[in-house]
Amino acid sequence: MEQLKQIHSQMIVLGLVHFTYVTSRILAFSAISDGGNLVYAQLIFDKISDPTIFNWNIMIRGYSRSSEPEKGLRLFGRMRASGVQLNMHTFPFTIKACTTLLSVMQVHGQVVKYGFDLDVYVVSSMITSYSNCKKVELARRVFDGSVNRNIVSWTSLISGYCACGLVDEARKIFDEMPERNVVSWSAMISGYVQNDCSESALELFRQLRAKPKLNPNRSLLVSVLNACAGLGASEEGKWVHSYIEKHKMEYGVELGTALIDFYTKCGSIESAREVFDEVPIKDVMAWSAMIMGLAVNGHSDAALDLFGKMEKSEAKPNEVTFIGVLTACNHGGLVDKGWECFELMRKVYHIPPALEHYGCMVDLLGRAGQIEEAKRLIDSMPMKPDGVMWGALLNGCMMHKNLVLGEEVGRCLIELEPQHSGRYVLLANIYASLGKWEDVMSVRKMMRERRVAVAPGCSFIEINGCVHRFFADDKSHAQSQEVYKMLDELNPDRYLYSQRVLVQTS
């Protein structure tokens, strides 16, 4: 912007600003470029005596991408009042500026009035906006009423269904598409990942790999890496990494961060660190991912050391960074360091602690046996504690045999999360430790009356690039007999133990 202002000044001196094209170029840079300034753009726009349709559209587009999109809608109203002839570019920008369902519907009326309801890009924008308002049925109505459909409108509807959690409906649309491009595949795969259907995401990705004419883009690869991280599918993730290397794709922040997250969640800290070191420009996301990865893998000192290096870099820590830092203190049992970082976050970086930060501190204090201190911290919070936080305190009570407070916390948890089976089990264990067998039976009775379902435990294992999922006492796998036979060889007392548990439970 400083360079642009110097050029603008020279143009004013030379009288070139009277030429529409010249002023429009300055306006466009100020309004929509990454290094622009909307305030400056508005000053320029207000001095134009007779703005062109290009000028109006550029300003609406700029505000639609800003933190004040409603100003774009107000400009659209002024534009209509001025009598400027609208064109096909006006409505996609205006629709994007809508933040409420009412505003979307009002602009939709204008779309029909001016006869742009047949334009595929306008239709796609309407579908996206209705979906963002969680009104996917209205998005589908727009789609069904469209005569001209292209890949963009089909893909917009798929993204809309995924945004509302309706992945099965999205998949039906995907399968019905007359043709698909890499963006369509990316929308469906990322939708699966966003809705915790990582296995389906990888299955669809394997189908894409069988189509040599479609090369995965960066966005798609990020989604696939997120799926691999969630499942621990190391071979699939390594294939993605080799693909990136083979095609000489620059990591960039988003792709590099996804690789770091994948490797740390698979326990490959050395590989994660190699990627981190190769990311050319590290933003707060990349630093935070590496710090968190080190922390959750037990490398507390390395995580804190990296945080120290981050403080000396140009990247400024944010709330996510401090979750990683506090997690490192938690895993390392570093109570004093935890308090130091907690205060650093508040007083130096002026980041107000969220529930997650308080939760890290409560867990750290609880594990260290400072139960009363953890309880005081909860009582001092400006927000209401959630089940995760009470659960952390309860875990500390169980570890350090503070059963009196544990009973109080356990009852609180059950009322807070009445359908969480684990809460009942912990409270029953506390009562059993206190010898209150009638209360144990009362808790079990309460579970039956409230019809609390016990979620089975689940494990993953990867064999030859294929991820297999196993639930507790699961016999659905094709090789379940071989699995249990091997398990019995590894642990011959397993059968006797399971029978003893069955007797005790009955």
C-alpha positions in Angstrom: 0.0 0.0 0.0 2.9 2.4 0.7 4.2 1.8 -2.8 0.7 2.2 -4.3 0.2 5.5 -2.4 3.4 6.9 -4.0 2.2 5.9 -7.4 -1.2 7.3 -6.7 0.3 10.6 -5.7 2.3 10.8 -9.0 -0.8 10.1 -11.0 -2.6 13.0 -9.2 0.2 15.4 -10.0 0.3 14.3 -13.6 -3.5 14.4 -13.9 -3.8 10.7 -14.9 -6.5 10.0 -12.3 -9.0 11.6 -14.6 -8.7 8.5 -16.8 -11.3 5.8 -15.7 -9.0 2.9 -16.4 -6.2 4.2 -14.2 -8.4 5.0 -11.2 -10.1 1.6 -11.5 -6.7 -0.2 -11.3 -5.8 1.7 -8.1 -9.2 1.0 -6.7 -9.0 -2.7 -7.5 -5.6 -3.2 -5.8 -6.8 -1.3 -2.7 -10.1 -3.2 -2.5 -9.3 -6.9 -3.2 -5.5 -7.6 -3.1 -4.0 -9.3 -0.1 -1.9 -6.2 0.7 -4.8 -3.8 0.1 -6.7 -1.4 2.3 -10.5 -1.1 2.1 -10.6 2.2 3.9 -8.3 3.7 1.3 -10.4 2.1 -1.5 -13.5 3.6 -0.1 -11.9 7.1 -0.1 -11.0 6.6 -3.7 -14.4 5.3 -4.6 -16.2 8.2 -3.0 -14.2 10.7 -5.1 -15.3 9.0 -8.4 -18.1 11.2 -9.8 -19.6 8.5 -12.0 -18.5 5.0 -10.9 -18.6 2.3 -13.5 -20.1 -1.2 -13.0 -16.6 -2.4 -12.6 -16.0 0.0 -9.7 -19.2 -1.0 -7.9 -18.5 -4.7 -8.3 -14.9 -4.3 -7.1 -16.0 -2.5 -3.9 -18.8 -5.1 -3.2 -16.3 -7.9 -3.8 -13.8 -6.3 -1.4 -16.4 -6.0 1.4 -17.7 -9.5 0.8 -14.2 -10.8 1.8 -13.8 -8.5 4.8 -15.0 -8.5 8.4 -17.7 -6.0 7.4 -19.6 -7.7 4.6 -22.8 -5.8 5.4 -21.2 -2.7 3.9 -21.1 -4.6 0.6 -24.9 -5.0 0.8 -25.4 -1.3 1.5 -23.3 -0.5 -1.6 -25.5 -2.9 -3.6 -28.5 -0.9 -2.5 -26.8 2.4 -3.5 -25.8 0.9 -6.8 -29.4 -0.1 -7.6 -30.6 3.4 -6.6 -28.1 5.0 -8.9 -29.5 3.3 -11.9 -26.3 1.4 -12.9 -27.0 -1.6 -15.1 -26.2 -4.7 -13.1 -24.2 -7.5 -14.8 -23.4 -11.2 -14.2 -20.5 -10.4 -11.8 -22.6 -8.3 -9.5 -24.7 -11.0 -7.8 -22.0 -13.6 -6.9 -20.2 -10.9 -5.0 -23.4 -9.5 -3.4 -24.6 -13.0 -2.4 -21.2 -13.7 -0.8 -21.7 -10.5 1.3 -25.0 -11.9 2.8 -24.6 -13.0 6.4 -28.2 -13.8 7.3 -30.9 -16.0 5.8 -33.1 -12.9 5.3 -30.4 -11.1 3.3 -29.8 -14.1 1.1 -33.5 -14.4 0.4 -33.8 -10.7 -0.4 -30.9 -10.8 -2.8 -32.4 -14.0 -4.3 -35.5 -12.0 -5.1 -33.3 -9.4 -6.9 -31.6 -12.2 -8.8 -35.0 -13.4 -10.2 -36.1 -9.8 -10.9 -33.1 -9.0 -13.0 -33.2 -12.3 -14.8 -29.9 -13.8 -13.6 -31.4 -16.9 -12.1 -30.2 -18.9 -15.2 -26.6 -17.9 -14.7 -24.7 -21.0 -13.4 -22.3 -18.9 -11.3 -25.1 -16.9 -9.7 -26.9 -20.2 -9.0 -23.8 -21.7 -7.5 -23.4 -18.7 -5.2 -27.0 -19.0 -4.1 -26.5 -22.7 -3.3 -23.4 -21.9 -1.3 -25.1 -19.1 0.7 -28.2 -21.1 1.5 -26.0 -24.0 2.7 -23.9 -21.6 4.9 -27.2 -20.6 6.5 -27.9 -24.3 7.1 -30.8 -24.2 4.7 -29.7 -27.0 2.4 -33.4 -27.7 1.4 -33.5 -24.2 -0.1 -30.1 -24.8 -1.8 -31.5 -28.0 -3.3 -34.6 -26.1 -4.5 -32.3 -23.6 -6.3 -30.3 -26.4 -7.9 -33.4 -28.3 -9.0 -34.9 -25.2 -10.5 -31.7 -24.4 -12.5 -31.9 -25.3 -16.2 -28.2 -24.8 -16.8 -26.0 -26.8 -14.5 -22.3 -27.2 -14.6 -19.6 -28.8 -12.5 -19.6 -25.7 -10.3 -23.2 -25.9 -9.3 -23.0 -29.7 -8.7 -20.0 -29.2 -6.6 -21.6 -26.3 -4.6 -24.5 -28.6 -3.7 -22.1 -31.4 -2.6 -20.3 -28.9 -0.4 -23.6 -27.7 1.0 -24.7 -31.1 2.0 -21.3 -31.9 3.6 -21.4 -28.5 5.5 -24.7 -29.6 7.1 -23.4 -33.1 8.0 -25.5 -34.9 5.3 -22.6 -36.9 3.8 -24.8 -39.7 2.5 -27.0 -37.2 0.5 -23.8 -35.5 -0.7 -22.4 -38.9 -1.9 -25.7 -39.5 -3.9 -25.2 -36.2 -5.6 -21.6 -37.0 -6.3 -22.4 -40.3 -7.8 -25.1 -38.7 -10.0 -22.8 -36.1 -11.5 -22.5 -36.4 -15.3 -18.8 -35.4 -15.1 -16.4 -34.7 -12.3 -13.3 -32.7 -12.0 -10.7 -32.6 -9.2 -12.6 -29.9 -7.4 -15.6 -32.2 -7.2 -13.5 -35.0 -5.8 -11.9 -32.6 -3.3 -15.3 -31.4 -2.1 -16.6 -34.9 -1.4 -13.4 -36.1 0.2 -13.0 -33.0 2.4 -16.7 -33.4 3.4 -16.1 -36.9 4.6 -13.1 -35.7 6.6 -15.0 -32.8 8.2 -17.7 -35.2 9.3 -15.4 -37.8 10.8 -15.7 -40.3 8.0 -12.0 -40.7 7.4 -12.3 -44.3 6.2 -14.8 -43.3 3.5 -12.5 -40.4 2.5 -9.5 -42.6 2.0 -11.6 -45.2 0.1 -12.8 -42.4 -2.3 -9.2 -41.1 -2.6 -8.0 -44.6 -3.7 -10.7 -44.4 -6.5 -9.3 -41.1 -7.6 -5.8 -42.4 -7.7 -7.0 -45.0 -10.3 -7.9 -42.1 -12.7 -4.6 -40.9 -14.2 -6.0 -37.9 -15.9 -7.1 -36.3 -12.6 -4.2 -35.0 -10.5 -4.9 -34.2 -6.8 -4.7 -30.5 -6.0 -3.2 -29.1 -2.8 -6.6 -28.7 -1.1 -7.4 -32.4 -1.7 -4.1 -33.6 -0.4 -4.6 -31.6 2.8 -7.9 -33.3 3.4 -6.4 -36.7 2.7 -3.5 -36.1 5.1 -6.1 -35.1 7.8 -7.9 -38.3 7.2 -4.6 -40.3 7.4 -3.8 -38.4 10.7 -7.2 -39.3 12.2 -6.8 -43.0 11.3 -3.1 -43.4 11.8 -2.9 -44.6 8.2 0.9 -44.1 7.8 1.4 -45.8 4.5 -1.3 -43.8 2.8 0.1 -40.5 4.2 3.6 -41.4 3.2 2.3 -42.0 -0.4 0.9 -38.4 -0.3 4.2 -37.1 0.8 6.1 -38.9 -1.9 3.5 -37.6 -4.4 4.3 -34.0 -3.2 8.0 -34.7 -3.6 7.6 -36.3 -7.0 5.6 -33.4 -8.4 7.9 -30.9 -6.8 5.0 -29.2 -5.0 6.1 -26.5 -2.5 4.9 -27.3 1.0 3.4 -23.9 1.7 1.9 -23.3 5.1 -1.3 -25.3 4.8 0.2 -28.4 3.1 3.3 -28.3 5.3 1.2 -28.0 8.5 -1.0 -31.0 7.4 2.1 -33.1 6.9 3.5 -32.1 10.3 0.2 -33.0 11.9 0.0 -36.3 10.1 3.5 -37.4 11.1 3.1 -36.4 14.7 -0.2 -38.2 15.1 1.5 -41.3 13.6 4.4 -40.9 16.1 7.0 -40.1 13.4 8.5 -37.1 15.2 11.7 -37.1 13.1 9.8 -36.9 9.8 7.6 -34.2 11.2 10.6 -32.2 12.2 12.2 -32.6 8.8 9.0 -31.2 7.1 8.8 -28.4 9.6 12.4 -27.4 8.9 11.7 -27.4 5.2 8.6 -25.2 5.3 10.0 -21.9 3.9 7.7 -19.5 5.7 6.4 -20.7 9.0 3.2 -19.1 10.3 1.6 -19.6 13.7 -0.2 -22.7 12.4 3.0 -24.5 11.5 4.8 -23.6 14.8 1.7 -24.7 16.8 1.3 -28.0 15.0 5.0 -28.9 15.7 4.8 -27.8 19.3 1.6 -29.8 19.9 3.1 -32.8 18.1 6.1 -32.9 20.3 4.0 -32.4 23.4 1.5 -35.2 22.8 4.4 -37.6 21.9 6.1 -37.0 25.3 8.8 -34.6 24.1 8.0 -31.9 26.6 11.4 -30.3 26.8 11.7 -30.2 23.0 8.2 -28.6 22.7 9.1 -25.9 25.2 12.4 -25.3 23.5 10.7 -24.9 20.2 8.3 -22.5 21.8 11.2 -20.4 22.9 12.5 -20.3 19.3 9.0 -19.3 18.1 9.0 -16.3 20.5 12.2 -15.1 18.7 10.7 -15.5 15.3 8.2 -13.3 13.4 5.3 -15.6 14.2 3.2 -14.5 17.2 1.8 -17.3 19.5 -2.0 -17.6 19.6 -4.4 -19.5 21.8 -3.7 -22.8 19.9 0.0 -22.4 20.5 -0.5 -22.2 24.2 -2.7 -25.3 24.3 0.3 -27.1 22.9 2.7 -25.4 25.4 0.4 -26.3 28.4 0.0 -29.8 27.1 3.8 -30.1 27.1 3.9 -29.0 30.7 1.1 -31.4 31.5 2.9 -34.4 29.9 6.1 -33.5 31.6 4.5 -32.9 35.0 6.0 -29.4 35.0 3.6 -27.5 37.4 5.7 -24.4 37.9 6.4 -24.1 34.2 2.7 -24.6 33.5 1.8 -21.6 35.8 4.6 -19.6 34.2 3.2 -20.2 30.7 -0.4 -19.6 31.8 0.6 -16.2 33.1 2.7 -15.5 30.1 -0.3 -16.1 27.8 -2.5 -13.7 29.8 -0.1 -10.9 30.8 2.4 -10.8 27.9 0.4 -11.9 24.9 -2.9 -10.7 26.3 -4.7 -13.9 25.3 -7.7 -14.6 27.6 -7.6 -18.3 28.7 -10.3 -20.4 27.1 -11.8 -23.6 28.5 -9.1 -25.7 26.9 -6.3 -23.7 28.6 -8.0 -24.0 32.0 -8.6 -27.7 31.3 -4.8 -28.2 30.7 -4.0 -26.6 34.0 -6.6 -28.5 35.9 -5.3 -31.8 34.5 -1.7 -30.8 35.2 -2.6 -29.9 38.8 -4.7 -32.9 39.3 -2.1 -35.3 38.1 0.5 -33.6 40.4 -1.8 -34.2 43.4 -2.7 -30.5 43.8 -6.4 -31.3 43.9 -7.6 -28.4 46.0 -5.6 -26.0 43.9 -7.2 -27.4 40.8 -10.7 -27.0 42.4 -9.9 -23.4 43.3 -8.8 -22.7 39.7 -12.2 -24.1 38.4 -14.1 -21.9 40.9 -12.2 -18.8 39.7 -13.0 -19.3 36.0 -15.1 -16.7 34.3 -17.0 -19.3 32.4 -18.9 -22.5 33.3 -16.7 -25.6 33.4 -17.6 -28.4 31.0 -17.6 -32.2 31.4 -14.0 -32.5 30.1 -12.7 -30.2 32.9 -14.7 -31.9 35.7 -13.5 -35.2 34.2 -9.9 -34.1 34.5 -10.4 -33.2 38.2 -12.2 -36.5 38.8 -9.2 -38.3 37.3 -6.9 -36.5 39.7 -9.1 -37.4 42.6 -9.0 -41.1 41.5 -5.2 -41.0 41.1 -4.6 -39.5 44.5 -7.4 -41.2 46.4 -9.3 -38.0 47.2 -12.5 -40.0 47.1 -14.7 -37.5 49.1 -14.2 -34.7 46.5 -14.3 -37.4 43.8 -17.8 -38.4 44.8 -19.0 -34.8 44.6 -17.4 -34.2 41.2 -18.7 -37.6 39.9 -22.3 -36.7 40.8 -21.9 -33.3 39.2 -20.6 -35.0 36.0 -23.5 -37.4 35.7 -26.0 -34.5 35.9 -23.9 -32.5 33.4 -23.6 -35.4 30.9 -26.4 -37.9 31.7 -25.7 -40.0 28.6 -21.9 -40.4 29.0 -21.4 -44.0 30.2 -17.8 -43.4 31.3 -19.0 -40.9 34.0 -21.2 -43.6 35.6 -18.4 -46.1 35.6 -16.0 -43.7 37.3 -18.5 -42.8 40.0 -19.3 -46.5 40.6 -15.5 -47.1 41.0 -15.3 -44.4 43.6 -18.2 -45.9 45.5 -16.6 -49.3 45.3 -13.3 -47.9 46.7 -15.3 -46.4 49.6 -17.1 -49.8 50.1 -20.5 -48.2 49.3 -21.8 -51.2 47.5 -25.4 -50.1 47.6 -24.5 -46.8 45.9 -22.6 -48.9 43.3 -25.8 -50.8 42.5 -27.8 -47.4 42.5 -25.5 -46.0 39.8 -25.9 -49.1 37.7 -29.7 -48.9 38.2 -29.6 -45.3 37.1 -27.8 -46.2 33.9 -30.4 -48.8 33.1 -33.3 -46.4 33.8 -31.7 -43.7 31.7 -30.9 -46.2 29.0 -27.3 -45.1 28.9 -25.5 -46.9 26.1 -21.9 -48.1 26.7 -19.8 -47.2 23.7 -17.5 -50.1 22.9 -13.7 -49.5 22.8 -12.2 -49.3 19.3 -8.7 -49.9 17.9 -7.0 -49.4 14.5 -4.3 -51.3 12.8 -2.8 -50.8 9.3 -1.7 -53.7 7.1 -0.3 -53.2 3.6 -1.8 -49.7 3.5 -5.3 -50.8 4.5 -6.7 -49.7 7.9 -8.7 -52.2 9.9 -11.0 -51.2 12.8 -11.7 -53.5 15.7 -14.3 -53.0 18.5 -14.3 -54.7 21.9 -15.4 -58.3 21.5 -15.7 -57.7 17.7 -16.0 -60.8 15.6 -17.1 -59.1 12.3 -13.7 -59.2 10.7 -13.0 -61.9 8.1 -10.0 -63.1 10.0 -11.4 -62.7 13.6 -10.7 -66.3 14.5 -7.0 -65.9 13.6 -6.9 -62.6 15.5 -8.3 -64.1 18.7 -6.1 -67.2 18.4 -3.0 -65.0 18.3 -4.4 -62.9 21.1 -4.7 -66.0 23.3 -1.2 -67.0 22.5 0.1 -63.6 23.5 -2.0 -63.6 26.7 -3.1 -67.1 27.8 -4.8 -65.6 30.9 -7.2 -63.5 28.8 -9.9 -66.2 28.7 -9.9 -66.8 32.4 -9.9 -63.0 33.1 -12.8 -62.4 30.8 -14.8 -65.2 32.5 -14.0 -63.7 36.0 -15.2 -60.3 34.8 -18.4 -61.8 33.4 -19.1 -63.5 36.7 -18.5 -60.4 38.7 -20.7 -58.3 36.4 -23.6 -60.8 36.5 
